[in-house]
Amino acid sequence: MADGGGGGGGGAATYVRLATVTANARRSGGAGGVMTVETGVDVPDAALRTRATQSAPRLRSAYNTVVQQAAAALLPGAPPDVERLVRELQAVTDRTLGRAGARVLLGTVMIV
């Protein structure tokens, strides 16, 4: 993920992986589905990284709320708005940690 190659980001030591977030969603045809979002944060500042690690349960809770709201707002069969997810997850990350400096990173975002 963060190996220093490819022109950006720090090393793996700055990455804090968080649990995958899931929420109920509607697939095309109205069938029930699950929206899954893989999350983590890149935190170059050591003190803020410690705070992010200690705040992982609060971050997960905030991320769950954002993903649940995003999934509930989706029309059946519509793809997730990843740009909106990133903006909202970044905002709750900054609020939860008390300041900017941790960058939200998303892995897979899908509805199955």
DSSP file (Angstrom, degrees, kcal/mol; ACC not computed):
  #  RESIDUE AA STRUCTURE BP1 BP2  ACC     N-H-->O    O-->H-N    N-H-->O    O-->H-N    TCO  KAPPA ALPHA  PHI   PSI    X-CA   Y-CA   Z-CA
    1    1 A M              0   0    0      0, 0.0     2,-0.7     0, 0.0     3,-0.1   0.000 360.0 360.0 360.0 -65.4    0.0    0.0    0.0
    2    2 A A        +     0   0    0      1,-0.1    10,-0.3     2,-0.1    12,-0.2  -0.730 360.0 143.8-115.5  82.5    2.4    2.7    1.1
    3    3 A D        -     0   0    0     -2,-0.7     8,-0.2     2,-0.2    -1,-0.1   0.379  67.5-112.8-101.4   4.4    5.8    1.5   -0.1
    4    4 A G  S    S+     0   0    0      6,-0.6     3,-0.4     1,-0.3     4,-0.2   0.238  83.3 110.5  85.6 -15.9    7.2    4.9   -0.9
    5    5 A G        +     0   0    0      1,-0.2    -1,-0.3     2,-0.1     3,-0.3  -0.441  53.0  49.5 -86.7 165.2    7.2    4.1   -4.7
    6    6 A G  S    S-     0   0    0      1,-0.2    -1,-0.2    -2,-0.1     3,-0.1   0.573 118.9 -72.3  85.7   8.6    5.0    5.7   -7.3
    7    7 A G  S    S+     0   0    0     -3,-0.4     2,-0.3     1,-0.1    -1,-0.2   0.782 101.1  49.6  87.8  26.6    5.5    9.3   -6.4
    8    8 A G        +     0   0    0     -3,-0.3    -4,-0.3    -4,-0.2    -1,-0.1  -0.940  68.0  43.0 179.1 162.4    3.6   10.0   -3.2
    9    9 A G        -     0   0    0     -2,-0.3    -1,-0.2    -6,-0.1    -2,-0.1   0.143  68.1 -90.2  79.5 163.7    2.9    9.1    0.4
   10   10 A G        -     0   0    0      1,-0.2    -6,-0.6     2,-0.0    -2,-0.1  -0.057  54.8 -65.4 -93.7-161.2    5.1    8.0    3.2
   11   11 A G    >   -     0   0    0     -8,-0.2     3,-2.0    -7,-0.1     4,-0.3  -0.255  53.1 -93.4 -83.9 175.0    6.3    4.6    4.3
   12   12 A A  G >  S+     0   0    0    -10,-0.3     3,-1.4     1,-0.3    -9,-0.1   0.743 118.6  73.4 -60.9 -23.3    4.1    1.9    5.7
   13   13 A A  G 3  S+     0   0    0      1,-0.3    -1,-0.3   -11,-0.1    30,-0.0   0.689  94.3  52.8 -66.4 -16.9    5.0    3.1    9.2
   14   14 A T  G <  S+     0   0    0     -3,-2.0    29,-3.4   -12,-0.2     2,-0.4   0.525  90.3  96.6 -94.1  -6.4    2.7    6.1    8.6
   15   15 A Y  E <   -A   42   0A   0     -3,-1.4     2,-0.6    -4,-0.3    27,-0.2  -0.711  52.3-167.8 -92.2 130.4   -0.3    4.0    7.6
   16   16 A V  E     -A   41   0A   0     25,-3.2    25,-2.4    -2,-0.4     2,-0.3  -0.961  14.4-149.2-115.3 112.1   -3.0    3.0   10.2
   17   17 A R  E     -A   40   0A   0     -2,-0.6     2,-0.3    23,-0.2    23,-0.2  -0.634  13.3-164.5 -82.9 137.0   -5.3    0.3    8.9
   18   18 A L        -     0   0    0     21,-1.9    21,-0.5    -2,-0.3     3,-0.1  -0.783  30.7 -83.7-116.2 163.2   -8.9    0.4   10.1
   19   19 A A        -     0   0    0     -2,-0.3    20,-0.2     1,-0.1     2,-0.1  -0.249  51.9 -94.8 -64.3 150.9  -11.6   -2.3   10.0
   20   20 A T        -     0   0    0     18,-0.1     2,-0.4     1,-0.1    18,-0.2  -0.449  40.5-138.4 -64.3 137.9  -13.7   -2.7    6.8
   21   21 A V  E     -B   37   0A   0     16,-3.0    16,-2.9    -2,-0.1     2,-0.3  -0.846  21.7-173.9-104.1 136.0  -17.0   -0.8    7.1
   22   22 A T  E     +B   36   0A   0     -2,-0.4     2,-0.3    14,-0.2    14,-0.2  -0.927   7.9 173.7-128.9 154.8  -20.2   -2.3    5.9
   23   23 A A  E     -B   35   0A   0     12,-1.7    12,-3.5    -2,-0.3     2,-0.2  -0.983  38.4 -96.5-153.7 152.2  -23.8   -1.0    5.5
   24   24 A N  E     +B   34   0A   0     -2,-0.3     2,-0.3    10,-0.2    10,-0.2  -0.480  48.9 169.5 -69.7 140.5  -27.1   -2.3    4.1
   25   25 A A  E     -B   33   0A   0      8,-2.4     8,-2.9    -2,-0.2     2,-0.5  -0.930  33.6-110.9-145.2 166.7  -27.8   -1.1    0.6
   26   26 A R  E     -B   32   0A   0     45,-0.4    51,-1.2    -2,-0.3    52,-0.2  -0.902  27.4-155.2-105.5 130.1  -30.2   -1.8   -2.3
   27   27 A R    >   -     0   0    0      4,-3.3     3,-1.9    -2,-0.5     4,-0.1  -0.453  43.2 -67.6 -91.5 172.2  -29.0   -3.5   -5.4
   28   28 A S  G >  S+     0   0    0      1,-0.3     3,-0.6    48,-0.2    -1,-0.2  -0.311 126.0  34.1 -58.4 143.7  -30.6   -3.2   -8.8
   29   29 A G  G 3  S-     0   0    0      1,-0.2    -1,-0.3    47,-0.2    -2,-0.0   0.406 127.3 -85.5  86.2  -1.6  -34.0   -4.9   -8.8
   30   30 A G  G <  S+     0   0    0     -3,-1.9    -1,-0.2     1,-0.3    -2,-0.2   0.450  82.5 147.8  84.5   0.0  -34.5   -3.9   -5.2
   31   31 A A    <   -     0   0    0     -3,-0.6    -4,-3.3    -4,-0.1    -1,-0.3  -0.351  54.1-102.3 -67.9 150.0  -32.7   -6.9   -3.7
   32   32 A G  E     +B   26   0A   0     -6,-0.2     2,-0.3    -8,-0.0    -6,-0.2  -0.421  49.3 167.3 -70.7 147.5  -30.8   -6.3   -0.5
   33   33 A G  E     -B   25   0A   0     -8,-2.9    -8,-2.4    -2,-0.1     2,-0.4  -0.863  31.4-114.3-147.4-178.7  -27.1   -5.9   -0.6
   34   34 A V  E     -B   24   0A   0     -2,-0.3    78,-2.4   -10,-0.2     2,-0.5  -0.993  15.0-146.5-129.1 128.6  -24.1   -4.8    1.4
   35   35 A M  E     -BC  23 111A   0    -12,-3.5   -12,-1.7    -2,-0.4     2,-0.4  -0.839  21.1-165.7 -91.7 127.8  -21.9   -1.8    0.8
   36   36 A T  E     -BC  22 110A   0     74,-3.1    74,-2.2    -2,-0.5     2,-0.4  -0.958   9.5-177.5-120.4 131.3  -18.4   -2.5    1.8
   37   37 A V  E     -BC  21 109A   0    -16,-2.9   -16,-3.0    -2,-0.4     2,-0.5  -0.983  16.0-149.4-132.1 120.6  -15.6    0.1    2.2
   38   38 A E  E     -     0   0A   0     70,-2.1    69,-2.5    -2,-0.4     2,-0.3  -0.775  28.6-172.8 -87.3 129.3  -12.0   -0.6    3.1
   39   39 A T  E     + C   0 106A   0     -2,-0.5   -21,-1.9   -21,-0.5     2,-0.3  -0.865  20.2 146.8-129.0 157.1  -10.5    2.2    5.1
   40   40 A G  E     -AC  17 105A   0     65,-1.3    65,-3.1    -2,-0.3     2,-0.4  -0.951  30.3-127.4-168.9 171.3   -7.3    3.4    6.6
   41   41 A V  E     -AC  16 104A   0    -25,-2.4   -25,-3.2    -2,-0.3     2,-0.6  -0.993   7.0-142.7-133.9 142.7   -5.5    6.7    7.3
   42   42 A D  E     +AC  15 103A   0     61,-2.8    61,-2.8    -2,-0.4   -27,-0.2  -0.922  24.6 177.6-101.3 119.7   -2.0    7.9    6.4
   43   43 A V        +     0   0    0    -29,-3.4    59,-0.2    -2,-0.6     6,-0.1  -0.836  13.6 177.6-129.9  92.5   -0.6    9.9    9.3
   44   44 A P        +     0   0    0      0, 0.0     2,-0.4     0, 0.0    -1,-0.1   0.844  63.6  84.1 -64.1 -33.7    2.9   11.2    8.8
   45   45 A D  S  > S-     0   0    0     56,-0.4     4,-2.5     1,-0.2     5,-0.2  -0.594  72.6-148.9 -75.6 123.0    3.0   13.1   12.2
   46   46 A A  H  > S+     0   0    0     -2,-0.4     4,-2.2     1,-0.2     5,-0.2   0.880  94.9  49.3 -62.0 -41.8    3.9   10.6   14.9
   47   47 A A  H  > S+     0   0    0      1,-0.2     4,-1.9     2,-0.2    -1,-0.2   0.911 114.2  45.3 -66.0 -41.2    1.9   12.3   17.7
   48   48 A L  H  > S+     0   0    0      2,-0.2     4,-2.7     1,-0.2    -2,-0.2   0.855 109.9  55.7 -70.0 -33.9   -1.2   12.4   15.5
   49   49 A R  H  X S+     0   0    0     -4,-2.5     4,-2.6     2,-0.2    -2,-0.2   0.903 106.8  50.2 -63.6 -40.9   -0.6    8.8   14.4
   50   50 A T  H  X S+     0   0    0     -4,-2.2     4,-2.5     2,-0.2    -2,-0.2   0.921 111.6  48.4 -60.9 -43.8   -0.6    7.8   18.1
   51   51 A R  H  X S+     0   0    0     -4,-1.9     4,-1.9     2,-0.2    -2,-0.2   0.900 110.8  50.9 -62.9 -40.6   -3.9    9.7   18.5
   52   52 A A  H  < S+     0   0    0     -4,-2.7    -2,-0.2     2,-0.2    -1,-0.2   0.912 111.0  48.3 -64.0 -42.4   -5.3    8.0   15.4
   53   53 A T  H >< S+     0   0    0     -4,-2.6     3,-1.1     1,-0.2    -2,-0.2   0.924 114.4  45.1 -63.4 -44.5   -4.4    4.6   16.7
   54   54 A Q  H 3< S+     0   0    0     -4,-2.5    -1,-0.2     1,-0.2    -2,-0.2   0.794 114.3  50.2 -68.5 -28.0   -5.9    5.3   20.1
   55   55 A S  T 3X S+     0   0    0     -4,-1.9     4,-2.8    -5,-0.2     3,-0.5   0.279  74.5 114.5 -93.5   9.9   -9.0    6.8   18.5
   56   56 A A  H <> S+     0   0    0     -3,-1.1     4,-2.9     1,-0.2     5,-0.2   0.873  75.3  51.2 -52.2 -44.0   -9.6    3.8   16.1
   57   57 A P  H  > S+     0   0    0      0, 0.0     4,-2.0     0, 0.0    -1,-0.2   0.907 112.9  46.1 -61.5 -38.7  -12.9    2.8   17.8
   58   58 A R  H  > S+     0   0    0     -3,-0.5     4,-2.4     2,-0.2    -2,-0.2   0.894 112.8  50.0 -69.1 -39.7  -14.2    6.4   17.5
   59   59 A L  H  X S+     0   0    0     -4,-2.8     4,-3.0     2,-0.2     5,-0.2   0.932 110.1  50.4 -62.8 -45.1  -13.0    6.6   13.9
   60   60 A R  H  X S+     0   0    0     -4,-2.9     4,-2.7    -5,-0.2    -2,-0.2   0.911 110.8  49.6 -59.1 -42.7  -14.7    3.3   13.1
   61   61 A S  H  X S+     0   0    0     -4,-2.0     4,-2.0    -5,-0.2    -1,-0.2   0.933 113.1  45.7 -61.8 -46.6  -17.9    4.6   14.6
   62   62 A A  H  X S+     0   0    0     -4,-2.4     4,-2.1     1,-0.2    -2,-0.2   0.907 113.5  49.8 -63.6 -41.7  -17.8    7.8   12.7
   63   63 A Y  H  X S+     0   0    0     -4,-3.0     4,-2.8     1,-0.2     5,-0.3   0.895 107.4  54.7 -64.5 -40.0  -17.0    5.9    9.4
   64   64 A N  H  X S+     0   0    0     -4,-2.7     4,-2.7    -5,-0.2    -1,-0.2   0.924 108.3  49.2 -58.1 -44.2  -19.9    3.5   10.1
   65   65 A T  H  X S+     0   0    0     -4,-2.0     4,-2.3     2,-0.2    -2,-0.2   0.933 112.4  47.1 -61.3 -46.8  -22.3    6.5   10.3
   66   66 A V  H  X S+     0   0    0     -4,-2.1     4,-2.3     1,-0.2    -2,-0.2   0.928 115.0  45.5 -61.6 -46.1  -21.0    8.0    7.1
   67   67 A V  H  X S+     0   0    0     -4,-2.8     4,-2.7     2,-0.2     5,-0.2   0.892 111.7  52.0 -68.5 -38.9  -21.1    4.8    5.1
   68   68 A Q  H  X S+     0   0    0     -4,-2.7     4,-2.2    -5,-0.3    -1,-0.2   0.917 112.0  46.6 -62.0 -42.6  -24.6    3.9    6.4
   69   69 A Q  H  X S+     0   0    0     -4,-2.3     4,-1.4    -5,-0.2    -2,-0.2   0.898 113.2  49.0 -66.0 -40.3  -25.9    7.4    5.4
   70   70 A A  H  X S+     0   0    0     -4,-2.3     4,-0.7     2,-0.2    -2,-0.2   0.915 112.6  47.5 -65.3 -42.6  -24.2    7.0    2.0
   71   71 A A  H >< S+     0   0    0     -4,-2.7     3,-0.7     1,-0.2   -45,-0.4   0.891 110.6  52.0 -65.9 -39.5  -25.7    3.6    1.4
   72   72 A A  H 3< S+     0   0    0     -4,-2.2    -1,-0.2     1,-0.2    -2,-0.2   0.807 108.2  52.3 -67.0 -29.2  -29.2    4.7    2.5
   73   73 A A  H 3< S+     0   0    0     -4,-1.4    -1,-0.2    -5,-0.1    -2,-0.2   0.610  87.8 105.1 -83.3 -12.3  -29.1    7.6    0.0
   74   74 A L  S << S-     0   0    0     -3,-0.7   -48,-0.2    -4,-0.7     3,-0.1  -0.439  70.6-128.1 -72.5 139.7  -28.2    5.4   -3.0
   75   75 A L    >   -     0   0    0      4,-0.1     3,-2.4    -2,-0.1   -47,-0.1  -0.595  47.4 -82.0 -76.2 148.4  -30.8    4.6   -5.5
   76   76 A P  T 3  S+     0   0    0      0, 0.0   -49,-0.2     0, 0.0   -48,-0.2  -0.291 117.3   9.2 -54.5 129.0  -31.1    0.8   -6.2
   77   77 A G  T 3  S+     0   0    0    -51,-1.2   -49,-0.1     1,-0.3   -50,-0.1   0.318  96.5 130.1  84.6  -8.3  -28.3   -0.2   -8.7
   78   78 A A    <   -     0   0    0     -3,-2.4    -1,-0.3   -52,-0.2   -52,-0.1  -0.521  60.9-115.2 -78.9 145.7  -26.5    3.1   -8.5
   79   79 A P        -     0   0    0      0, 0.0    -4,-0.1     0, 0.0    -1,-0.1  -0.455  37.6 -95.3 -75.5 153.5  -22.8    3.1   -7.9
   80   80 A P        -     0   0    0      0, 0.0     2,-1.3     0, 0.0     3,-0.1  -0.390  31.7-119.9 -64.9 144.9  -21.4    4.6   -4.7
   81   81 A D     >  -     0   0    0      1,-0.2     4,-2.2   -11,-0.1     5,-0.1  -0.729  33.5-177.7 -86.2  92.0  -20.2    8.2   -4.9
   82   82 A V  H  > S+     0   0    0     -2,-1.3     4,-2.6     1,-0.2    -1,-0.2   0.857  77.3  55.9 -65.0 -37.3  -16.6    7.6   -3.9
   83   83 A E  H  > S+     0   0    0      2,-0.2     4,-2.2     1,-0.2    -1,-0.2   0.915 109.8  46.2 -62.0 -42.2  -15.6   11.3   -4.1
   84   84 A R  H  > S+     0   0    0      2,-0.2     4,-2.7     1,-0.2     5,-0.3   0.913 110.9  53.1 -65.9 -42.2  -18.4   12.2   -1.7
   85   85 A L  H  X S+     0   0    0     -4,-2.2     4,-3.0     1,-0.2     5,-0.3   0.931 109.1  49.0 -57.1 -46.5  -17.4    9.3    0.6
   86   86 A V  H  X S+     0   0    0     -4,-2.6     4,-2.7     2,-0.2     5,-0.2   0.933 111.8  48.7 -60.6 -46.9  -13.8   10.6    0.7
   87   87 A R  H  X S+     0   0    0     -4,-2.2     4,-2.1     1,-0.2    -1,-0.2   0.936 116.0  42.7 -58.8 -47.2  -14.9   14.2    1.5
   88   88 A E  H  X S+     0   0    0     -4,-2.7     4,-2.1     2,-0.2    -2,-0.2   0.893 114.9  48.8 -70.6 -39.1  -17.2   13.0    4.3
   89   89 A L  H  X S+     0   0    0     -4,-3.0     4,-1.9    -5,-0.3    -1,-0.2   0.888 111.4  51.0 -66.0 -38.1  -14.8   10.5    5.8
   90   90 A Q  H  X S+     0   0    0     -4,-2.7     4,-2.5    -5,-0.3    -2,-0.2   0.914 109.1  51.5 -64.4 -41.7  -12.0   13.1    5.7
   91   91 A A  H  X S+     0   0    0     -4,-2.1     4,-2.1     1,-0.2    -2,-0.2   0.919 112.3  44.5 -62.5 -44.1  -14.2   15.6    7.5
   92   92 A V  H  X S+     0   0    0     -4,-2.1     4,-2.6     2,-0.2    -1,-0.2   0.818 111.5  55.0 -72.4 -27.8  -15.1   13.1   10.3
   93   93 A T  H  X S+     0   0    0     -4,-1.9     4,-2.5     2,-0.2     6,-0.3   0.952 109.8  45.5 -65.0 -49.3  -11.5   12.1   10.6
   94   94 A D  H  X>S+     0   0    0     -4,-2.5     4,-1.0     1,-0.2     5,-0.6   0.901 115.9  47.2 -61.0 -41.8  -10.3   15.6   11.1
   95   95 A R  H  <5S+     0   0    0     -4,-2.1     3,-0.3    -5,-0.2    -1,-0.2   0.926 113.1  47.8 -65.1 -45.1  -13.2   16.2   13.7
   96   96 A T  H  <5S+     0   0    0     -4,-2.6    -2,-0.2     1,-0.2    -1,-0.2   0.892 116.7  42.2 -65.1 -40.2  -12.5   13.0   15.5
   97   97 A L  H  <5S-     0   0    0     -4,-2.5    -1,-0.2    -5,-0.2    -2,-0.2   0.588 109.4-122.4 -85.0 -10.2   -8.7   13.6   15.7
   98   98 A G  T  <5S+     0   0    0     -4,-1.0     2,-0.3    -3,-0.3    -3,-0.2   0.392  81.1  32.1  87.5  -4.6   -9.1   17.3   16.6
   99   99 A R  S   <S-     0   0    0     -5,-0.6     3,-0.3    -6,-0.3    -2,-0.2  -0.975  86.3 -89.4-169.8 165.1   -7.1   18.6   13.7
  100  100 A A  S    S+     0   0    0     -2,-0.3     3,-0.1     1,-0.2    -9,-0.0  -0.323  76.5  94.4 -74.7 165.1   -6.1   18.0   10.1
  101  101 A G        +     0   0    0      1,-0.4     2,-0.5    -2,-0.1   -56,-0.4   0.192  61.1  91.3 134.6 -14.9   -3.0   15.9    9.2
  102  102 A A        -     0   0    0     -3,-0.3     2,-0.6   -59,-0.2    -1,-0.4  -0.946  63.1-149.5-109.2 126.9   -4.4   12.4    8.7
  103  103 A R  E     -C   42   0A   0    -61,-2.8   -61,-2.8    -2,-0.5     2,-0.2  -0.851  13.7-129.2-102.3 124.6   -5.3   11.5    5.1
  104  104 A V  E     -C   41   0A   0     -2,-0.6     2,-0.4   -63,-0.2   -63,-0.2  -0.494  23.6-166.1 -69.5 133.8   -8.2    9.1    4.6
  105  105 A L  E     -C   40   0A   0    -65,-3.1   -65,-1.3    -2,-0.2     2,-0.4  -0.988   2.5-157.3-122.0 131.8   -7.3    6.2    2.2
  106  106 A L  E     -C   39   0A   0     -2,-0.4   -67,-0.2   -67,-0.2     3,-0.1  -0.875   9.2-174.7-109.4 141.4   -9.9    4.0    0.7
  107  107 A G  E     -     0   0A   0    -69,-2.5     2,-0.2    -2,-0.4    -1,-0.1   0.392  64.6  -5.1 -94.6-123.4   -9.4    0.5   -0.7
  108  108 A T  E     -     0   0A   0    -69,-0.1   -70,-2.1   -71,-0.0     2,-0.4  -0.525  57.4-170.4 -75.5 136.4  -12.3   -1.3   -2.3
  109  109 A V  E     +C   37   0A   0     -2,-0.2     2,-0.3   -72,-0.2   -72,-0.2  -0.982  28.5 143.9-124.0 115.8  -15.7    0.3   -2.3
  110  110 A M  E     -C   36   0A   0    -74,-2.2   -74,-3.1    -2,-0.4     2,-0.5  -0.974  44.1-137.1-151.0 162.4  -18.4   -2.0   -3.6
  111  111 A I  E      C   35   0A   0     -2,-0.3   -76,-0.2   -76,-0.2   -87,-0.0  -0.993 360.0 360.0-122.5 124.4  -22.0   -3.2   -3.2
  112  112 A V              0   0    0    -78,-2.4   -77,-0.1    -2,-0.5    -1,-0.1   0.333 360.0 360.0-124.7 360.0  -22.6   -6.9   -3.3
